[in-house]
């Protein structure tokens, strides 16, 4: 099966957006790289890759740890990712796919 040429958007992504691309987008919202209204729907893979590089550059500034984020960013991270977890759980996501190989 061929992968789509364009990203479906975080609101249309599987598992309520609990995918690697969904995490990149949420982190981009946290860091203000893109506005929270940007779902990245219709983006080409190169655009997502560029966004990932920008997000990684921001995380590098904080040692890739939420605990190292300034308070405002930590609160924003908790809100954005917390809302995503609630939405995903309501849609039937349990997180098992992400942790199933850790047994």
N, C-alpha and C positions, 0 to 999 in steps of 0.2 A: 504494500500500500504506500503510495507516494505521500510525503509530508506536504502540508499546505505551503504555498509560496509566501504567504503573508500570515502574520500572527493574528489569531482570532480576537484578541483583546482579553484583558484580565477578567472582565465580567462574563465572558463566554468560555473561558478556559475550563478544563476539566478540574474536578475536585474543588470547585469554588475558588479557583485561582491558586490552589496550593501546589504549585509546580515551581521548578527552578526559575522559569521566566516570571511567574507571578511574584516570587520573592524579590527578584531584581527590580521589578516595577515598584513594589511596595517600599523597598529600600530607597529607590530613586525619589519617591514621594517624601520619605523621611528627610533626606538630605536636600530637598528642594531643587533637585536636578530637573524634574518635570512637575507640573502641577498635579494635585490629587485628582483633578478631573480628567487627566490624560490616561486613557486605558491602553494605549499603544495598539489599538485595533487597526489592522491594515498595514502595520509596520513590516518592512522587509527584514530578513535575518540580519543583515548588516547593521540596521538601525538598532536592533536589540543587542547585538554584540557591542556596538559603540556605547550604548547605555550601560551595559555590564562593566565595561572598562571604567566609565566614570564613577559608577557605584563602588567598584573595587578600589579606585583611587581614594574615595572618601573614607571607606572602611580602613584603609591602610593608615590614615591619619590618627586613627583611634585604636590601633592594634587589633582590629577586627573584633573588638569586644563591646557589647552594648554597655557594660559597666563603665567603660572609658568615655562614653559620649557625654557631652555637656548636658546638664539637667533638661534643658528645653528639648534637645534632640532625643534624649532618653524617654521623656514623656510622649513625644510625638511617635517614637518607635512603638512604645507600649500601646498607644491608642490605635495606630494604623494596623499593626499586626494582631492586636487583640480583637479588633472588629473583624478582621479577616478570618481568624480562628472561629469566632462565633458564627459567622456566615457559612463557613465551610462545614462546621459540625452540623448546622441546621440542614445542610444539603446532603448529609450522610457521610462526610469525611471523618475518618477516625485517626489518621496519622500512621496507620499500620504500614502503609506502603513505604513510608520514609524510615521506619524503624524495624521493619520485619526481618531484616538481615542481621540485626544486632543481637540475636538470641544466642 
